[in-house]
């Protein structure tokens, strides 16, 4: 694995429930799921959590 790709994911995992915590991949995946839902909501893409909660329905 290239070091560059891991650096970009680490930046995403710097915040969220599983950030910088021992627990390995499982904890990271949980954090990344939250981050993905959060980011997709901001960018306005109809994916993940934002879509499920129906926040884009009125737009």
C-alpha positions in Angstrom: 0.0 0.0 0.0 1.2 3.5 -0.8 1.8 5.8 2.1 0.0 8.7 0.3 -3.3 7.0 0.2 -3.2 6.1 3.9 -2.4 9.7 4.8 -5.5 11.0 3.1 -7.7 8.5 5.0 -6.1 9.3 8.3 -7.0 13.0 7.9 -10.7 11.9 7.6 -10.3 9.7 10.7 -8.8 12.5 12.7 -12.3 13.5 13.8 -15.3 11.3 14.6 -16.2 8.7 17.2 -13.3 6.3 16.4 -10.6 8.9 15.8 -7.1 8.1 17.2 -8.4 5.3 19.4 -7.0 1.8 19.8 -9.2 -0.9 18.4 -7.8 -1.3 14.9 -9.7 -1.6 11.6 -13.1 -2.2 13.2 -13.1 1.1 15.0 -11.8 2.9 12.0 -14.5 1.5 9.7 -17.1 2.8 12.2 -15.6 6.2 12.2 -15.3 6.3 8.5 -18.9 5.4 8.0 -19.9 8.4 10.2 -17.5 10.7 8.4 -18.8 9.5 5.0 -22.4 10.3 5.9 -21.3 13.7 7.3 -19.3 14.6 4.2 -21.9 13.5 1.7 -24.4 15.7 3.5 -22.2 18.7 3.1 -21.3 18.1 -0.5 -25.0 17.6 -1.3 -24.7 14.2 -2.8 -27.8 12.0 -2.3 -25.9 9.1 -0.7 -25.7 7.4 2.7 -27.2 9.0 5.8 -28.3 12.2 4.2 -30.5 10.4 1.7 -31.9 8.0 4.3 -33.0 10.8 6.6 -34.7 12.5 3.7 -32.9 15.8 4.1 -32.7 16.4 0.4 -36.3 15.6 -0.3 -37.4 19.2 -0.2 -34.5 20.5 -2.2 
